[in-house]
Amino acid sequence: MQFSNNKRYNAYSSFIKKRFNERVQKISLDTGFTCPNRDGTKGVGGCTYCNNNTFNPDYCKPDKSITQQLDEGISVFSKKYKTQCYLAYFQAYTNTYADMELVKQLYKEAIAHPKVVGLVIGTRPDCISEELIDFLSQLAKGYFISLEFGIESTLDRTLRIVNRCHTYHETVDAYELAKNRGLHLGAHLIIGLPGESRDDILNHAIELSKRPINSLKLHHLQVVKHTMMAKQYKENPKQLSFYTADEYIELICEFVTLLRPDIIIERFISQSPHHLLIAPKWNLKNFEIVAKIDKKLEEKDQWQGKNMRT
């Protein structure tokens, strides 16, 4: 079975092209917000694997206004691509975890930028409210509004191990609150968190397919410097296990077959900067991993939804 662009899965690039009729670039923003598992509300220390420096670009600093961050980000990307429009990506930490009036003000500032056509908001499933959903639903009448929840796992035992300080039940409730409101609902999942078996991971695909999710981001577990997990790994390396690149590719191909076919796959892989990455070190670029996944799906005659359970 073939999807758009001769892929065997529902690719994000095809969705964006169809939605906007051109290339659209995300511009990462940093609001300076924190998280409830960092400030003591629910816990301290944050997620054991988290170091936001692994994805924050140089221009992305919370001491700069949203407009300044957008201008600087657009300046960077406009030199590389002939992109005409941008999505303001509220990426670092929990971007709905602040006074609601401040949250609204920052979102309004972003969409007021003449080259911004929408928002992508990264947050936790336990940090939304009816007031927020109502506000975003109004924005969605004129802009593309994506609300992306960090699920990370569908298993409560895993969420406890990595100090997420929320449950999967809260994830389910968040999607129920946000569905059918004109929002593009995203999900983020980490493959290979401590204690999860192959069957556990494959069951994530089955479980997530039951939810009103529009798009999904995947990446493998990485241990990066300046995190609690890095400390844990140093003290006891045996408590963590990692997939080889080939094992990960095989697993992802099987995962895809169990995933609802209309879910847009935004990414399969994300590589932390070399100077921060401790393990695993595959020495492969993201596009090389994706190419290998494409090839393996073809070889095994697999495609998204092939083995989906109804």
KABEL-V243255 format. One record per residue. N is the residue number from 1. RES is the residue in three letters. SS is DSSP state (helix for helix, strand for strand, loop for the rest). PHI is phi in degrees with one decimal (NA if undefined). Layout:
((N & RES & SS & PHI) (N & RES & SS & PHI))
This chain:
((1 & MET & loop & NA) (2 & GLN & loop & -114.7) (3 & PHE & loop & -100.4) (4 & SER & helix & -63.4) (5 & ASN & helix & 58.8) (6 & ASN & helix & 59.4) (7 & LYS & loop & -88.1) (8 & ARG & loop & -103.7) (9 & TYR & loop & -152.6) (10 & ASN & loop & -84.5) (11 & ALA & strand & -82.9) (12 & TYR & helix & -62.4) (13 & SER & helix & -59.9) (14 & SER & helix & -69.1) (15 & PHE & helix & -61.9) (16 & ILE & helix & -62.2) (17 & LYS & helix & -62.1) (18 & LYS & helix & -70.2) (19 & ARG & helix & -72.4) (20 & PHE & helix & -116.0) (21 & ASN & loop & 63.4) (22 & GLU & loop & -167.3) (23 & ARG & loop & -71.8) (24 & VAL & strand & -124.8) (25 & GLN & strand & -110.5) (26 & LYS & strand & -82.7) (27 & ILE & strand & -113.5) (28 & SER & strand & -68.3) (29 & LEU & strand & -130.0) (30 & ASP & loop & -124.5) (31 & THR & loop & -83.6) (32 & GLY & loop & 84.6) (33 & PHE & loop & -69.5) (34 & THR & loop & -117.4) (35 & CYS & loop & -138.6) (36 & PRO & loop & -68.8) (37 & ASN & loop & -97.2) (38 & ARG & loop & -116.0) (39 & ASP & strand & -91.7) (40 & GLY & loop & 93.9) (41 & THR & loop & -61.3) (42 & LYS & loop & -118.5) (43 & GLY & loop & -176.9) (44 & VAL & strand & -133.2) (45 & GLY & loop & 91.3) (46 & GLY & loop & 72.0) (47 & CYS & loop & -64.6) (48 & THR & loop & -62.6) (49 & TYR & loop & -95.6) (50 & CYS & loop & -88.6) (51 & ASN & loop & -143.0) (52 & ASN & helix & -64.4) (53 & ASN & helix & -69.1) (54 & THR & helix & -72.9) (55 & PHE & loop & -135.0) (56 & ASN & loop & -77.6) (57 & PRO & loop & -69.1) (58 & ASP & loop & -60.0) (59 & TYR & loop & -74.1) (60 & CYS & loop & -89.6) (61 & LYS & loop & -132.5) (62 & PRO & loop & -68.7) (63 & ASP & loop & -80.5) (64 & LYS & loop & -97.5) (65 & SER & loop & -67.9) (66 & ILE & helix & -59.0) (67 & THR & helix & -62.6) (68 & GLN & helix & -64.0) (69 & GLN & helix & -62.2) (70 & LEU & helix & -64.2) (71 & ASP & helix & -60.3) (72 & GLU & helix & -69.4) (73 & GLY & helix & -65.1) (74 & ILE & helix & -62.9) (75 & SER & helix & -60.1) (76 & VAL & helix & -66.8) (77 & PHE & helix & -77.4) (78 & SER & helix & -66.8) (79 & LYS & loop & -78.5) (80 & LYS & loop & -93.8) (81 & TYR & loop & -132.0) (82 & LYS & loop & -89.2) (83 & THR & loop & -85.3) (84 & GLN & loop & -103.8) (85 & CYS & strand & -140.3) (86 & TYR & strand & -138.6) (87 & LEU & strand & -108.6) (88 & ALA & strand & -79.4) (89 & TYR & strand & -105.7) (90 & PHE & strand & -81.1) (91 & GLN & loop & -107.2) (92 & ALA & loop & -72.0) (93 & TYR & loop & 57.3) (94 & THR & loop & -109.5) (95 & ASN & loop & -88.4) (96 & THR & loop & -122.0) (97 & TYR & loop & -99.7) (98 & ALA & loop & -170.7) (99 & ASP & loop & -54.7) (100 & MET & helix & -60.1) (101 & GLU & helix & -66.4) (102 & LEU & helix & -67.5) (103 & VAL & helix & -57.0) (104 & LYS & helix & -61.3) (105 & GLN & helix & -60.9) (106 & LEU & helix & -68.5) (107 & TYR & helix & -65.5) (108 & LYS & helix & -64.8) (109 & GLU & helix & -62.2) (110 & ALA & helix & -65.9) (111 & ILE & helix & -74.6) (112 & ALA & loop & -74.6) (113 & HIS & loop & -65.8) (114 & PRO & loop & -63.1) (115 & LYS & loop & -103.0) (116 & VAL & strand & -95.3) (117 & VAL & strand & -109.5) (118 & GLY & strand & 176.5) (119 & LEU & strand & -121.6) (120 & VAL & strand & -122.6) (121 & ILE & strand & -118.0) (122 & GLY & strand & -88.7) (123 & THR & strand & -156.1) (124 & ARG & loop & -99.3) (125 & PRO & loop & -68.8) (126 & ASP & loop & -95.7) (127 & CYS & loop & -125.8) (128 & ILE & loop & -129.1) (129 & SER & loop & -147.7) (130 & GLU & helix & -62.0) (131 & GLU & helix & -61.0) (132 & LEU & helix & -64.2) (133 & ILE & helix & -62.3) (134 & ASP & helix & -59.7) (135 & PHE & helix & -64.2) (136 & LEU & helix & -65.7) (137 & SER & helix & -63.3) (138 & GLN & helix & -66.7) (139 & LEU & helix & -61.5) (140 & ALA & loop & -66.8) (141 & LYS & loop & -71.1) (142 & GLY & loop & -125.0) (143 & TYR & loop & -140.0) (144 & PHE & strand & -78.5) (145 & ILE & strand & -122.4) (146 & SER & strand & -109.1) (147 & LEU & strand & -111.3) (148 & GLU & strand & -111.7) (149 & PHE & strand & -95.7) (150 & GLY & strand & -78.8) (151 & ILE & strand & -83.1) (152 & GLU & strand & 68.9) (153 & SER & loop & -159.4) (154 & THR & loop & -97.6) (155 & LEU & loop & -106.6) (156 & ASP & helix & -62.9) (157 & ARG & helix & -63.7) (158 & THR & helix & -69.1) (159 & LEU & helix & -59.5) (160 & ARG & helix & -68.6) (161 & ILE & helix & -60.3) (162 & VAL & loop & -95.2) (163 & ASN & loop & 64.0) (164 & ARG & loop & -70.2) (165 & CYS & loop & 63.6) (166 & HIS & loop & -144.9) (167 & THR & loop & -107.2) (168 & TYR & helix & -68.9) (169 & HIS & helix & -57.9) (170 & GLU & helix & -66.5) (171 & THR & helix & -63.4) (172 & VAL & helix & -58.8) (173 & ASP & helix & -62.6) (174 & ALA & helix & -63.0) (175 & TYR & helix & -67.2) (176 & GLU & helix & -64.8) (177 & LEU & helix & -68.1) (178 & ALA & helix & -94.6) (179 & LYS & loop & -71.8) (180 & ASN & loop & 59.6) (181 & ARG & loop & -118.9) (182 & GLY & loop & 83.4) (183 & LEU & loop & -99.1) (184 & HIS & strand & -86.0) (185 & LEU & strand & -98.5) (186 & GLY & strand & -106.5) (187 & ALA & strand & -142.3) (188 & HIS & strand & -123.8) (189 & LEU & strand & -135.7) (190 & ILE & strand & -102.8) (191 & ILE & strand & -92.8) (192 & GLY & loop & 100.1) (193 & LEU & loop & -64.2) (194 & PRO & loop & -53.2) (195 & GLY & loop & 84.5) (196 & GLU & loop & -91.9) (197 & SER & loop & -83.2) (198 & ARG & helix & -58.4) (199 & ASP & helix & -64.1) (200 & ASP & helix & -58.4) (201 & ILE & helix & -65.9) (202 & LEU & helix & -64.3) (203 & ASN & helix & -68.6) (204 & HIS & helix & -56.7) (205 & ALA & helix & -62.4) (206 & ILE & helix & -65.0) (207 & GLU & helix & -67.6) (208 & LEU & helix & -66.9) (209 & SER & loop & -66.1) (210 & LYS & loop & -82.5) (211 & ARG & loop & -96.7) (212 & PRO & loop & -78.4) (213 & ILE & loop & -94.9) (214 & ASN & loop & -92.0) (215 & SER & strand & -143.1) (216 & LEU & strand & -136.5) (217 & LYS & strand & -109.6) (218 & LEU & strand & -120.1) (219 & HIS & strand & -157.8) (220 & HIS & strand & -79.8) (221 & LEU & loop & -63.3) (222 & GLN & loop & -130.3) (223 & VAL & strand & -97.5) (224 & VAL & strand & -120.6) (225 & LYS & loop & -62.9) (226 & HIS & loop & 64.3) (227 & THR & loop & -128.4) (228 & MET & helix & -63.6) (229 & MET & helix & -65.4) (230 & ALA & helix & -62.6) (231 & LYS & helix & -65.9) (232 & GLN & helix & -62.3) (233 & TYR & helix & -66.9) (234 & LYS & helix & -66.1) (235 & GLU & helix & -73.7) (236 & ASN & loop & -151.6) (237 & PRO & helix & -58.0) (238 & LYS & helix & -72.6) (239 & GLN & helix & -76.4) (240 & LEU & loop & -121.9) (241 & SER & loop & -128.5) (242 & PHE & loop & -128.2) (243 & TYR & loop & -78.9) (244 & THR & loop & -72.5) (245 & ALA & helix & -58.9) (246 & ASP & helix & -64.9) (247 & GLU & helix & -64.4) (248 & TYR & helix & -64.3) (249 & ILE & helix & -60.6) (250 & GLU & helix & -59.5) (251 & LEU & helix & -64.6) (252 & ILE & helix & -62.5) (253 & CYS & helix & -61.1) (254 & GLU & helix & -70.0) (255 & PHE & helix & -55.9) (256 & VAL & helix & -60.7) (257 & THR & helix & -65.1) (258 & LEU & loop & -93.2) (259 & LEU & loop & -90.4) (260 & ARG & loop & -51.8) (261 & PRO & loop & -67.5) (262 & ASP & loop & -86.4) (263 & ILE & loop & -70.4) (264 & ILE & strand & -80.2) (265 & ILE & strand & -91.7) (266 & GLU & strand & -80.3) (267 & ARG & strand & -161.7) (268 & PHE & loop & -105.6) (269 & ILE & loop & -152.3) (270 & SER & loop & -147.1) (271 & GLN & loop & -106.3) (272 & SER & loop & -71.7) (273 & PRO & loop & -54.6) (274 & HIS & loop & -56.5) (275 & HIS & loop & -73.6) (276 & LEU & loop & -105.9) (277 & LEU & strand & -75.5) (278 & ILE & strand & -100.0) (279 & ALA & strand & -164.6) (280 & PRO & loop & -82.6) (281 & LYS & loop & -113.2) (282 & TRP & loop & -89.7) (283 & ASN & loop & 57.2) (284 & LEU & loop & -131.2) (285 & LYS & loop & -75.5) (286 & ASN & helix & -55.5) (287 & PHE & helix & -66.4) (288 & GLU & helix & -71.0) (289 & ILE & helix & -63.4) (290 & VAL & helix & -61.3) (291 & ALA & helix & -61.7) (292 & LYS & helix & -68.7) (293 & ILE & helix & -64.6) (294 & ASP & helix & -57.2) (295 & LYS & helix & -66.2) (296 & LYS & helix & -67.0) (297 & LEU & helix & -59.8) (298 & GLU & helix & -65.6) (299 & GLU & helix & -61.5) (300 & LYS & loop & -93.2) (301 & ASP & loop & 50.8) (302 & GLN & loop & -111.3) (303 & TRP & loop & -154.6) (304 & GLN & loop & -62.2) (305 & GLY & loop & 89.5) (306 & LYS & loop & -55.1) (307 & ASN & loop & -111.5) (308 & MET & loop & -60.8) (309 & ARG & loop & -97.4) (310 & THR & loop & -106.8))
